Amino acid sequence: MLMKSIAFGTHLPVMEFIREQTTTKEELIRYAQRSEELGYDSLSVNDHLVFRTGWLDAISSLSAVAATTNKIKIGTSILNIVIRNPVICAKALTSIDILSSGRLFAGLGPGSYRGDYDACGIPFEDRWKRFSEALEVMHALWNDEAETKPSSVDYEGKYYKFKGVSIDPKPIQKPHPPIMIASWGSEQGLRRVAKYGDGWMASAYNITPDKFREKWRLLLTYRRELNKDVKSFETLS
């Protein structure tokens, strides 16, 4: 099993911002800046449209810290690309990558909260099938190699269909920001991570250290079966 160095990150308190009614915009930005000053590797934000408590929007929050930090990596943990639509997410995340000068990592998943799906009129039971297709859409849009002029992508799936769509300008990171795929560790989930991800976003709430070690070995095996690189493959939890 490949062993790598450990980097530590912080989590932007977008839920506390509303729940406690104490955090101000200035304090939120200072939190991000202080994380950078203390040498943390990354700063992430999670995502809900509706929830049991108030919640700042993930993309909007990242744009605020992108403009007020300089070195720390910023990303989503995770962004629900099913309820938000993968084309919209590709455009928004590209913009964050540009505004942050190439510091973005994209943690992507279908989420686990039924309320978000009910609010958008999307069947909760379809989330994993939709998620796999949404990942294909984002890869198609982001792996377009045109650099000097707009090009277009056609896609025909069960849940997403479009013709002549392009994402311009392109992300600073090539071909796209690192994609970290969320999974609780099922075989199907890990195979999805191996196929579509640049890394695995493991759930610290749902996996023990011993189980993580077991799943990590399995994930690297799946990567090798697909002839995909394992040396640069990362995990975040």
Buried (B, 14 or more C-beta within 10 A) or exposed (E): EEEEEEEEBBBBBBBBBBBEEEBEEEEBBBBBBEBBEEEBBBBBBBBBBEBEEBBBEBBEBBBBBBEEBEEBBBBBBBBBBBBBBBBEBBBBBBBBBBBBEEBBBBBBBBBBBEBBBEEBEBEBEBBBBBBBBBBBBBBBBBEBEEEEEEEBBEBEBEBBEBEEBBBEEBBBBEEBBBBBBBBBBEEEBBBBBBBBBBBBBBBEEEBEEEEBEEBBEBBBEBBEEEEBEBEEBBBBE
